[in-house]
Amino acid sequence: MSSGSLTQREARAQFPALDSGFIFLENAGGSQVPLCVIHAMEQFLREDYVQTGAGYPASDRATSTVTRAHQFCELLMGAEDRGRVVLGASTTQLTHMLADCISRTLEPGDEIVVSTANHEANAGPWERLARIGANVKWWAVDPKTGDMEFEGLANLLTKRTKIVALPHTSNLLGNIVDVRQATDIAHQVGAKVVVDGVAFAPHRLMEVGQWGVDFYVYSTYKVFGPHMAALFGRHEAWAELEGPNHYFVPRGEVPRKFELGSLNYEGCAGVVALGSYLTSLVGASSLDRGTVARAFERIREWEHPLTERLLRYLCTKPSVRVVGPFAEPRVPTVSFVSDRTTSPDIASRVAKRGIGIRHGHMYAHRLTEALGVDPETGFVRVSAVHTNTTEELDQLFETLDAVL
Ligand SMILES: Cc1ncc(COP(=O)(O)O)c(C=O)c1O
């Protein structure tokens, strides 16, 4: 450990919301933000809240903030010099934008393979392309475990497959898919891969350049930042598309051609500020790719005991069916159902004790159905991040003991 790095307690103290006494175990829905993010957004709103590109000092600072937000996301995602990041309001908005651009390159009968394990943000936009004659094929999961078998993927691919859309981590299962392998398989037939990294990004190092993915998207509000999202695309992949921005914005101008209207500038300030948190987490003197890698290694180390404890506890309850893997590689997002009572009942009884978890299909509606669970009531999901503590889990278990 480098001398100036933060302990887990010190890291936790950076997040003012965690002082409230409420226990946040619904982080897969959205994480809290550290003080540096709050301060950066406040400072931007106080001092730099003007339109970009006007040529006076505040406008220059706003322009620089937006540029740095793109650069920060590229660093965080490991884009290296292989591609660019387009920012937007949400992952759902960006995947719809992308699918719309890609639709203009498709011929009737072209094929799109979509994983049933996707959050709807990376399923619906592709399914809609059936309207223009695309042949949408579903890459089914194992109905018991939710596993995504690569053999199943390979069997669906043909020379006409143009897109494979999959999650890196399911926001229900907490699994980690081998994205490099999925990409290699898809590339054998010349298909492009679009990976939803939303449920992966808060927990592990993104390495989009290494994985060779064509497009990869995550939501900044799940990674200790404001409500925005970032979509990486390889240079060649962007170059094939006509972006939706105004006709006078040149076709090759990425990211601008793919960003409609003004971005959330104060959000960009918050996105950039996360770099300070990651830097202080590992006591680094500057923010570079090594700092980001070490920060996520630290995050993984702190999460690991939480994941183990949670799974071990749930395995002691015979009435409980846990979905997703029982060991690493996985993230601390764990979903289950109980045959003792309903998921809404469990979540509401836990909420009464000042603990936030969630029930439902979590917009993984197709996956919930595939796993044989009624989406109306859905699963109970407990989702931790590196700032959660074993004491918080133990408080959750006390409440669950009474319910399960
Ligand atoms: C795995 C996954 N993908 C996509 C999304 C959608 O993100 P956004 O709200 O940014 O559209 C979520 C949100 O919960 C998610 O968990």
The ligand as an SDF file (V2000), in Angstrom:
LIG
                    3D

 16 16  0  0  0  0  0  0  0  0999 V2000
  -27.0140   -2.9080  -16.4340 C   0  0  0  0  0  0  0  0  0  0  0  0
  -27.7140   -1.6140  -16.6940 C   0  0  0  0  0  0  0  0  0  0  0  0
  -27.7520   -1.1460  -17.9440 N   0  0  0  0  0  0  0  0  0  0  0  0
  -28.3550    0.0150  -18.2460 C   0  0  0  0  0  0  0  0  0  0  0  0
  -28.9760    0.7680  -17.2870 C   0  0  0  0  0  0  0  0  0  0  0  0
  -29.6550    2.0340  -17.6740 C   0  0  0  0  0  0  0  0  0  0  0  0
  -28.8990    3.1370  -17.3000 O   0  0  0  0  0  0  0  0  0  0  0  0
  -29.4300    4.6120  -17.5290 P   0  0  0  0  0  0  0  0  0  0  0  0
  -30.3310    4.9240  -16.3750 O   0  0  0  0  0  0  0  0  0  0  0  0
  -28.1850    5.4440  -17.5300 O   0  0  0  0  0  0  0  0  0  0  0  0
  -30.1250    4.6360  -18.8240 O   0  0  0  0  0  0  0  0  0  0  0  0
  -28.9780    0.3150  -15.9620 C   0  0  0  0  0  0  0  0  0  0  0  0
  -29.6700    1.0920  -14.9270 C   0  0  0  0  0  0  0  0  0  0  0  0
  -30.0500    0.5870  -13.8980 O   0  0  0  0  0  0  0  0  0  0  0  0
  -28.3190   -0.9030  -15.6610 C   0  0  0  0  0  0  0  0  0  0  0  0
  -28.2860   -1.3970  -14.4210 O   0  0  0  0  0  0  0  0  0  0  0  0
  1  2  1  0
  2  3  1  0
  2 15  2  0
  3  4  2  0
  4  5  1  0
  5  6  1  0
  5 12  2  0
  6  7  1  0
  7  8  1  0
  8  9  2  0
  8 10  1  0
  8 11  1  0
 12 13  1  0
 12 15  1  0
 13 14  2  0
 15 16  1  0
M  END
$$$$
